[in-house]
Amino acid sequence: MVGFTGTARHPKALAVRLPDGRVALSQRLTTALSSIVAPRLIPQTGQAFTKAGDPYTPAGGDALVEVVAGTTRHAVVTVVRLR
């Protein structure tokens, strides 16, 4: 995980680095998953953008998430769990 949208206390989606190096935003997090991820977020200053131009807040730390990503041009990324 490289960042998030929303606030650090209530993240809406995560910015994740995919195996091919691209950064993509996940689908909206469930309330339960958001509450588990939030304490692990360490917001960094500034704003970053995915290659598609979607803005997100960069985050540091060691949070690792498991995702399911589609293989189409506009891959849908779904966060499954925090590892």
C-alpha positions, 0 to 999 in steps of 0.5 A, spaced: 500 500 500 502 506 498 497 511 500 489 512 501 483 517 499 479 520 504 482 521 511 487 517 515 481 516 520 476 514 515 480 511 509 475 510 503 480 507 498 487 505 498 492 506 493 496 500 491 502 498 487 501 492 483 506 487 481 507 490 474 509 497 478 503 501 476 499 504 482 491 503 482 486 505 487 482 500 490 474 499 490 471 503 496 473 500 502 468 496 507 467 500 514 470 494 517 476 494 513 477 501 513 477 501 521 482 495 521 486 499 516 486 506 519 490 505 525 496 503 520 496 509 516 502 514 516 500 519 512 505 523 508 505 530 506 503 532 499 499 529 494 500 523 489 497 521 483 496 514 479 498 514 472 490 515 470 490 521 474 487 519 480 489 523 487 491 520 493 495 521 500 501 518 500 502 513 506 508 510 509 509 504 514 509 497 513 502 496 512 501 490 507 494 488 503 492 483 499 488 485 493 484 481 487 486 485 481 482 484 474 486 483 468 483 488 463 485 495 461 481 498 467 483 493 472 478 493 478 482 492 484 479 490 491 482 489 497 481 483 501 484 483 507 490 487 511 496 482 512 
